[in-house]
């Protein structure tokens, strides 16, 4: 079993920044990628950013140029630096850890609330 723990959410004003962290532990043997999803009230969960083992990143169009995902492979940790936050970024942010070889399994954290409001 892989344990995923997020931290760093909170309440900020528009234009401010936050940094989310996510650490994976437990039965880790081959992480192929780590990333962040978010879910706002009444909406489906959506991809925010993802980074694969080789370092290639993917971002949602709505966060490009504002958010940066990075990863510390030695610590099995992924970060999301969020700058120029907007009210529409308000959501619960979930960390995703994808692990496997021939088949992959997804592991999720419990979520951390990010609220952007004046």
Secondary structure, 3 states (H helix, E strand, C coil): CEEEEEECCEEECCCCCEEEEEEEEECCCCEEEEEEEEECCCCCCEEEEEEECCCCEEECHHHCCCEEEEEEHHHCEEEEEECCCCHHHCEEEEEEEEEECCCEEEEECCCEEEEECC
